[in-house]
Amino acid sequence: MSTKQAFGTLVSAEDALDTILARVKPVLDTEDVPLADADGRVVAEDIKSTINVPAFDRAGMDGYAVIAEDLAEPAMLRVVGQALAGKPFNKGIKRGECVQIATGAPIPKGANAVVMQENVQVVGSAVSFRIPVRKGEHIAHRASDIGKGQVVLRRGTVLGPGQVAALAIIGKAKARVYARPQVLIFTTGDEVAAPGKALKTGQVYDCNSFALMSVARRSGAEVTYRPNVKDTVKDLLKVVKDASTKFHAIVFSGGTSVGARDFAEEVVGELGQVHVHGVAIKPGKPVLFGTVGKCAVFGLPGYPTSCLLTAKLFLAPALRRMAHITGVDRPHKNVTLGHEVKQDKTKQILLPVKVDDHDVAWSTFKDSGSITSLSESIGYIEIEAGDGVVQKGTEAVVRIIR
């Protein structure tokens, strides 16, 4: 085993993220999933339509299918039938005739326009038309939405309600998507107990794993959770070694600093390579990232506020890259500070805040171990390192945490 050392030169958050993203690779495996389960998945191939949508000329309004030339002047037309969605009028029409038609119904042969129900007057078995109509009006023409052979969705598209509907409308029952990154999540520490169990003296409930599972799932990963790992090199070594051959990423909290029972750097260094250990942010300095074979390993701080902030900063973007999810906007809100903030000389401060009705931001930070620092906030403000004070009333940007 390597000898434990204190943190060396801390890297910036930007450099740490660049290092992480340069070493995680998108998962290339694909699978077919039923359309009902496709929401949020990423399309693994260009998808072409094998049909026209619509497959026939259809009515865009409830009304009457007519021959437009009949209505150059006010006219009375004889109603010869009815066309409903799924029940077309198959006989066709000729000059002087019209067909009552419902939205979505096929246009009868011979008709070339639809007049809205509101613009006519029914007189017995005939209809009075007073307003001219243009040829093609209120008709959705065959293939006007999607043509046969047209690419409907491009590879890399994230499936949402509209995209799933597009697949359904062309008759796709399944979608070929990229497999989700498989992620193992756990905590370290003899003091950590699973929620629902009775606490022993000196124990705390595991909140980090559940926060990390939420971050990972929202970033496109499939999560496996295991009970916490004891604070020994042997136990952590065994778990990481075994998991590195089964998962795309391993994520744990605790054991990443340089204390007597912090073994993460030793273990990852023994099995693979440590690329990041220590980031110039506050809270959240003891972030570790390494690789064991093809498996990415994320060691995040044990304190809840530090853990969740660093998960949003580093873990979420990495998992999105592995899941082929690109172009994700970071939601933000422009605010003014409601109080002054003292800068840290060497580290960027990530300040959790709440925002009032006047867009004034107020710190919710208590300490790194207080989960309410984040549960009561909407996000955080980045305060750059320096030797001064950021004044009350200063304009700032809140990075929203969802």
N, C-alpha and C positions, 0 to 999 in steps of 0.2 A: 504494500500500500504506500501511496505517496504521503509525505509529511504535511500535516495541516499547516496552512499559512494564513496570515491576516490578509484582508483585502489589499490588492495592489492598486494600481491607478484605476479609478472608476471611469467607465465609459459613459458617454452621453446616452440619453434615451434613444435619440435618433440613430446613433451608431450601433447601439445594441439591437435595435429593430432591423437595421440593414443587415447585420451579421446573421440574425435569425432567419430572415426571409431569403437570404442567399443560400441557406443550407437546408431549408425544407422544400420538398418537391411535391408537386401535385400527384395525387393518387391516380394511377392510370387504369386500374381495373374498372370494368363496367358491369352493369346488371340491368335486367329488364324488370320494371316495377309496374304494377297495375295503376291505371290512371287515378284511382281513388287514393292511392298512397304516394302520388308523385309531387305533391306540393312541397316546395322548397328544394327539390332535387335539381341537379344541373345536367342539362341535356348533353349527351356524349357524342352526338352525330347530327349533321344537318338532316332535318326531317322534311320530306317532300309530301305533298298531297297526291293521292291517287285518284281524287275525284274533283269535280268542280263544285264550288260553293258560292251561291246556290246552284243546285243541279238543274234548275229550270227557271224561267222567268216567273217571278212571283209578285203578288200585290204587296205594296208597302203601306197600304192604308185599308181600312174598312170602307167600302163604297161600291162603285159599279164599274165593271170592265166594259170599255167602249171602243169604238173606232173613232179616233180623234177627228177625222175629217167630217163626221156626222155633226160635230158641235161647232163648226165654223160660225154658225148663227144659232140662236136659241132653238131647241128642238125637243120633241117628245119621242122617247125610244121605248120600244116594247121589251119588257123583261122576259127572257126566255129560259132562265134557269138560275141556279145558285152554285157558287164555288166556295168550298170550305177548305181549311188546312187539312190535308190528308184525304179530302174527298173532292177531287177536281170535277169541273164541268167538262165533259169529254166531247160534246157535240160541235163546239165551235160556234161563232156568231157571224152574221153578215150585216150589211148596211141596214140601219134602222133598228138594230137590236142591241141589247145590253144584257149583262149578267151580274147579278148581285154577288159581291165577292168579299171574302174576309181576309184580313191581314195574313200573309204567308201562303195563301192559296195560289196554285198555278194559274197563270194567265190563260184564259181560253184561246184556242186557235182563232185567229182573225182579229182579236182585240189588240190594241197597241197603246192603251192608256187606262188609268184608273182615276175616276172622279170621286172625291171624298164624299162620304155619306152626308156631311153637313151642308154640302153645296147643291143638293138636289131636293126635289119635292116629288113624293110618290103620289100618283093619281091612279088608283085601281091597280091594273096590271101593267101600267106604264110609268115612266119616270120623266119628269120635266127637268131639263138642263138649261140654265140661263147663262152660264159662264163658259167661254171656250176653254179647251184643254190642249196642252202641248203633247205631241207624240212622245211616248215614253214616260210621261209624268206619273209619279208614284208607282213605278215599276222597278224592282230590283232585278237586274238582268242576270242571266246565267253566267257564272264565273266572275261576276263583278266583285266578289269579295276575295275568293281564292280560286286560282286556275289550276287545272290538273297539271302536275309536274312542278308546281311552284314550291319553292322552299318556304315553309311556314315558320319554322324555328331554326335558328343557327346553333351549331355546337357551342356550348358554353353559356347558353341562356339559362337563367334561374327560373324555374317553373313557379308561377304564381297563379292566381285565379284566372286571369285572362289567357295565359299561355296554356293552362290545362284545358280551358274551354276550347281553344284553337285546336288542340289535339283531338278532343272529343268530336268536334264538328266535322273533322275529316275521317272519323271512324276509327281512330287509334284506341285500342283497348289497353295498350302498354306503352311505356316510353323507355328507350335505352338511355340510361343515366350513368354518371360516374359513381362508383362506390364511395360511400362515406368514409372519411378517415376513422380508423378504429383507435379509440383513446382510452387508456386506463387512468383512473383518477383515484388517489388516496391521500391520506395525511400521514405524517409521521409523529411519533410522540406517545409515550406511555400515559400521558395525562389526558389524552383525547378519548372521548366516549361517543358512541353513536346515539343520536336522538332517540328517545323512547326508552332508554335504559336508565337505571338509577345511577346517579353520580356518586362516586366514592370521594372521599376527602382529597382535595387537590386536583380533581378532574374538571374538565370543561367539555361541553358538547362540541362535536365536529360541525361547524358551520361552513368551513372553507370548502369542503368537498362538494357540498350542495350548491354553493355559489359557482364553483368551477364547472360543475356539470351543466348548469344553466348557460354559462358563457360558451362552453364547448358545443352544446346542442344548437344554440343560436348561431354558431359559426359553421354549422354544417357537419358536425362530427357525430359519430355514434359512440356512446359512452358506456364503459364498464366500470362499476364502482366496487372497490374492495375495502374491507375494514382497515383501520390504520395499521401502520407498520411500526414495530418497536424501534426505539432509539439505539440500535446496535448496527455496526457495520455489516455483520453477518446477515441480519434480517433484510436490510435495505439492499445489500448486494444480491441476495437470492431473488428478491422480487424484481429488481431492475433487469437482472440477467435473463430471467425467464420471460419477462414481459417484452423485452426488446425483440424477441423473435416472433411475437404474436401480434403486436400492435404497431401502428404507425407513429404513435406518440404516447409518452408516459408523462403524466402531470401529477405533481405532488406538492404539498405545502409543508413548510417546516424543515429544519435541518440544513438550511442553505446558508446560514451565517458562518461565523468562525469560532463558535463556542465549543466547549468541551464535548458536547453531544451532537454537534452538527457535522454529519458525515457525507452529505450529498456530493461535495466536490471530490472527496476521496473515492467514493464509489463510482461516480461517472468517469473520473479520470482513470480509474483502474480498468473499467470495462470498455471505455471509448475515449472520447476527447471532449474537454470542456472548452467552449468557445466564448462564453460570457460568464463572468462571475463578479458581480458588483456593478451597479448602475448609479450614476450621479443624480438620483431623485430622492425626494423625501416627502412622504414615506415610501418604502419599497426598495431600499438599497440592495438587500441581499437576494437579488435575482440570479438564478443560474440557468444557463442553457447549454446543452451539450448534445452529442450524438453517440449512440451505441449501435454500431453497424448502420443500418438504414433507419433506425428508430430515433426520433427526436425526443429529447428529455428536457422537460421544463421543471425546475425547482423554484417554487415561489415562496415568499416570506410566510411565516406562520401566523403573524398578526392579521386579523380579518381585513382591516382597511387596506393594509399593504398588499395583501394577497389579491383582493378583488381589483384594485387599481392596476396592479401589474398584469393581471390576467387580461384586462381590457386593453392595456397598452401593447402587450407582447404576444400573449397566447392567442387572442382572438384573430389578429391579422395573420398569424402563422397558420392557424387551422383553416381560415378562409382560403388561403393560398393552396393548401393541401386539398381542399374541397372544390377547387376551381371557381370559387365565388370571387369575382373581381368587381371593381368599380363601386364598392360600397361606400356611401357617403357617411361621414362622421357627423351626426346631428349636433348642432351647436346653438347657442343663444347669446346674443350680445347684451351685456349688462354693464352696470357701474358698481364699483365696490362700495359696500356700506360702511367699511372701516379700513384702517390702514393695515398693511401686511408687511412684517419685517422679512427681508430676504435672507436666504441662507448663503453664506459666502461661497460655498463650493457645489451646492446641489440645487437642482430645479425643484421647487416645491409644487406638489400636486395637492391643491387645496379644495377639499369637498365643500360644496356650498348649497344653500337653498336660495330661492329667488322669490321676492315678494311681488305683489301686484304692480309695482312701479318699476320692475326690472332691475331692482337693486339686489345684489348678491351678498349673502351673509354666511360666514364660515359655520360649518357644522362639525368641524374637526375637534375631537376630544383628545384622542391618542390613537396610535396604530392598532391597539387591541380592542377598540370600541367599535362594534359593528354598526352602531347607530350613527357613526360619523358618515356612513354611506347610506344607510337605510332611510335617513332623514334628509338626504341631499338629492338633487336631480343630476348632479355631475360634479365636475371639478374644473378649477381654473389653474392654468400653468403659470407659476411665478418664477421667472428666470433667476438664476443665481446672481448674487450681487452683494454689495456691502451697504445697502441703503434700505429705504422704506418705500413701498408702493402706497401712494397716498389714497385716502378716502376720496371717492368720486372718480377714480381712474376708470377709464373704459377697459373692459376685459371681455373675454370669450369663455363661456362655460361649455365644456365638452360633455354632452349629455350621455349618461350611462343608462342603457336600457337592458 
